[in-house]
Amino acid sequence: MRFVARNVVCRGGEIDLVMRAPDGTLVFVEVRARAHGNYGGAAASVVWRKQQRILRAAQHFLASHDGALPACRFDVIAFERGRLVWLRDAFRADGC
């Protein structure tokens, strides 16, 4: 994937990374890390409320996009106990 942006912030939301997949899909990536698996681990910490914050920031980012809106997806990269777990299409939003 190709890097597009990082630390996209708007009122009420934020995105760690924005990437472009080879097929042109815009990928919004949330990066989480947990030293211990308590409370479900890093991937489990991307709960509904966090997803809503990411979605708000993605809408903000897309509003500044010129031209036709690209396909998009939401991935989570979780570092858990020294292991990287990449969850492609971890959650969805209507309209993307």
Backbone hydrogen bonds in HBPLUS format (Angstrom, degrees):
<---DONOR---> <-ACCEPTOR-->    atom                        ^
c    i                          cat <-CA-CA->   ^        H-A-AA   ^      H-
h    n   atom  resd res      DA  || num        DHA   H-A  angle D-A-AA Bond
n    s   type  num  typ     dist DA aas  dist angle  dist       angle   num
A0002-ARG N   A0020-ARG O   2.88 MM  18  5.07 167.6  1.89 144.0 146.7     1
A0020-ARG N   A0002-ARG O   2.75 MM  18  5.07 152.9  1.82 145.5 154.8     2
A0004-VAL N   A0018-VAL O   2.86 MM  14  5.34 146.1  1.97 161.4 153.2     3
A0005-ALA N   A0018-VAL O   3.11 MM  13  4.99 158.2  2.16 133.5 135.6     4
A0018-VAL N   A0005-ALA O   2.79 MM  13  4.99 153.0  1.86 151.6 145.3     5
A0007-ASN N   A0016-ASP O   2.86 MM   9  4.67 156.5  1.91 125.5 128.1     6
A0008-VAL N   A0015-ILE O   2.94 MM   7  5.06 135.5  2.14 148.6 153.9     7
A0015-ILE N   A0008-VAL O   2.80 MM   7  5.06 144.7  1.93 142.9 153.0     8
A0010-CYS N   A0013-GLY O   3.06 MM   3  5.38 170.4  2.07 146.7 145.2     9
A0013-GLY N   A0010-CYS O   3.07 MM   3  5.38 162.0  2.10 135.3 130.1    10
A0017-LEU N   A0029-VAL O   3.12 MM  12  4.98 157.2  2.18 146.6 148.2    11
A0029-VAL N   A0017-LEU O   2.81 MM  12  4.98 176.2  1.81 150.4 151.7    12
A0019-MET N   A0027-VAL O   2.81 MM   8  5.00 165.5  1.83 147.8 152.9    13
A0027-VAL N   A0019-MET O   2.74 MM   8  5.00 174.0  1.74 149.6 151.6    14
A0021-ALA N   A0025-THR O   2.87 MM   4  5.21 167.2  1.88 160.0 161.1    15
A0024-GLY N   A0021-ALA O   2.86 MM   3  5.32 163.7  1.88 123.9 126.9    16
A0026-LEU N   A0071-ALA O   2.81 MM  45  6.17 167.8  1.82 155.8 153.2    17
A0073-ARG N   A0026-LEU O   2.98 MM  47  6.52 143.6  2.12 155.7 161.6    18
A0028-PHE N   A0073-ARG O   2.97 MM  45  6.30 168.6  1.98 165.8 164.5    19
A0075-ASP N   A0028-PHE O   2.92 MM  47  6.21 155.2  1.98 152.1 160.3    20
A0030-GLU N   A0075-ASP O   3.04 MM  45  6.40 160.3  2.07 146.0 150.5    21
A0077-ILE N   A0030-GLU O   2.84 MM  47  6.19 163.2  1.87 158.1 163.5    22
A0032-ARG N   A0077-ILE O   2.84 MM  45  6.27 163.5  1.87 162.6 167.3    23
A0079-PHE N   A0032-ARG O   2.84 MM  47  6.27 155.9  1.90 149.7 157.6    24
A0034-ARG N   A0079-PHE O   3.09 MM  45  6.44 156.6  2.15 173.3 176.2    25
A0041-GLY N   A0038-ASN O   3.48 MM   3  5.89 172.4  2.49 118.7 117.8    26
A0045-SER N   A0042-ALA O   3.06 MM   3  5.28 147.8  2.16 103.5 113.4    27
A0046-VAL N   A0043-ALA O   3.26 MM   3  5.90 169.7  2.27 117.3 120.0    28
A0050-LYS N   A0047-VAL O   3.03 MM   3  5.37 115.6  2.46 107.8 122.8    29
A0051-GLN N   A0047-VAL O   2.92 MM   4  6.20 160.3  1.96 158.9 165.5    30
A0052-GLN N   A0048-TRP O   2.96 MM   4  6.24 149.2  2.06 149.0 157.0    31
A0053-ARG N   A0049-ARG O   3.17 MM   4  6.53 147.2  2.28 142.4 150.6    32
A0054-ILE N   A0050-LYS O   3.03 MM   4  6.36 154.6  2.09 151.0 157.9    33
A0055-LEU N   A0051-GLN O   2.87 MM   4  6.10 158.3  1.91 150.0 156.4    34
A0056-ARG N   A0052-GLN O   2.97 MM   4  6.17 155.3  2.04 144.2 150.1    35
A0057-ALA N   A0053-ARG O   3.16 MM   4  6.38 161.3  2.20 143.2 147.8    36
A0058-ALA N   A0054-ILE O   2.88 MM   4  6.12 151.7  1.96 148.9 157.6    37
A0059-GLN N   A0055-LEU O   2.92 MM   4  6.17 157.3  1.97 150.1 155.6    38
A0060-HIS N   A0056-ARG O   3.01 MM   4  6.27 157.2  2.06 147.1 153.5    39
A0061-PHE N   A0057-ALA O   2.87 MM   4  6.11 159.4  1.91 148.1 153.6    40
A0062-LEU N   A0058-ALA O   2.83 MM   4  6.03 164.1  1.85 153.9 158.0    41
A0063-ALA N   A0059-GLN O   2.91 MM   4  6.03 141.8  2.06 143.2 153.2    42
A0064-SER N   A0061-PHE O   3.21 MM   3  5.59 143.7  2.35 104.6 114.0    43
A0065-HIS N   A0062-LEU O   3.01 MM   3  4.97 158.6  2.05 104.2 110.7    44
A0090-ALA N   A0074-PHE O   2.72 MM  16  5.91 124.8  2.02 148.5 166.1    45
A0076-VAL N   A0087-LEU O   3.03 MM  11  5.09 154.9  2.10 135.1 143.1    46
A0087-LEU N   A0076-VAL O   2.75 MM  11  5.09 175.1  1.76 166.8 165.5    47
A0078-ALA N   A0085-VAL O   2.78 MM   7  5.08 171.4  1.79 157.3 158.5    48
A0085-VAL N   A0078-ALA O   2.74 MM   7  5.08 154.7  1.80 152.5 160.7    49
A0080-GLU N   A0083-ARG O   2.83 MM   3  5.20 160.3  1.87 155.1 155.1    50
A0083-ARG N   A0080-GLU O   3.01 MM   3  5.20 150.8  2.10 107.2 116.5    51
A0096-CYS N   A0093-ALA O   3.38 MM   3  5.87 158.3  2.43 132.8 130.8    52
